[in-house]
Amino acid sequence: MKDTGHHDERVANMTFASVYPHYLDRIERRDRTKEELHQVIEWLTGFNEQQLQKLIAKKVTFKTFFESATLNPNAQLIKGVVCGYRVEEIENKLTQQARYLDKLIDELARGRKMEKILRS
């Protein structure tokens, strides 16, 4: 994917706290739970619920969020299209990590089994 610097910068400067309620709303409308959302986020980033709540309270940017994360070694197994782009082809590392999270949440909202979402 050929990202523009503007798009990458926009992703980097968005706060995780501003996007999190949208993630939660999306999955709850599809009868998935907050616990499942947190399980997916923890699998990708290593953040447990307490750490996640601290990051939300601090209103960290996606840049800080992913710099602090320990990305799951199986994250590269996340493939598919998000926002019209193939996540495995995104060149900017931070944008790709943010889209990994978007893809996992998309799979959760679509009712995919947790074992498949977590690439186990």
N, C-alpha and C positions, 0 to 999 in steps of 0.2 A: 504494500500500500504506500502510495506517495502522499504522506501527510504534509500539510502546510505547517510552517512554524507557528502560525496564528492558532491553528486548531490544537496543536500540542501544548502551546502555552495556556490556552483556555482550559484544557483538561487539567494541567498541572496546578492551576490556580483556583479551581473549583474546590469548595470545602466538602469534605465527606459528609458532614452534618447536614448540608443542604440537599444532598442526594439520598441519604439514608431513608428519610420518610417516604420517598417515592418507591424505593425498593420494597419497603415494608408494605405499603399500600398495594403494590402490584401483586405481591405473593399472597396477601391476605384475601384479595378479591378472588383468587383462584383456590381458596380453601387450603392454603399452606400456612405454616405457623412461623412466628417470630423465632422460635427455637430452631426450626429448620434453616431459616435465613442465617442465623448466627452460626450454625454448624457449617454451612457452605462458606461463609466468610472466614471462619476459623481454619477450615481446610486449606483455603487459598493463601491466607496471610499469616496464620499462626496466632492471631489475636483471640484470646478468650473473651467472654462476655464483659468481664470487668475492664479489661484493657480497651475493648471496643467502646464502652461507655465513656471512658476517660478521653479517648480520641475525639468522640463526638462532642463532649463537653468543651474540649479545648478548641473545637472548630478548626481542626487541622486541614490543610489542603491535601488533595490527592497526592501531590508530590511528597509531602511529609509522611502521609499515610503509608505509601508504598516503600519509601526509604526506610521506614521503621519496621516494615513487615519482613518476615522470613517466608519467602514464597515457596509453596509446595514444589518439590522437585518434579512432580507429575503435571505441573501447570502447562507445560508445553504440549500435553495431550489434549488440551482444550482447542477444539477446531470448530470452524463454522463461521457463519455470517452474523455480524452485529452492525446495525446502522449502515448496512450496505457494503461493509468491508469484511474480508476474511481475516479473522483475528490472527491466524498464523502468518499472515503476510504483512502485518503492521510493523513498520521499521522502527518507530520510536518506542523504546522500552516502556516508558511510563504509560503512554497511550495504550500500548498492548496490554499491560497489566490491568488498566482500568477496564478495557474491553473484555478481558478474561472474566473479571467480576461480573460485568454486564451479561456475558454469555451464561455463566453459572446461574445467575438469578433468572434469566430467561428460561433456562431449562427447568428450574424449580417451579416457576409460574406455569409452565406448560404441562406440569404433572409428571415429569420424568422421574424415574425411581432414584432414590438417593444414592444407591450403590453406583449407578451409572454417572450421576452428576459428579460424585467424588472420585471418579476414575479408579474404582477398586475392583 
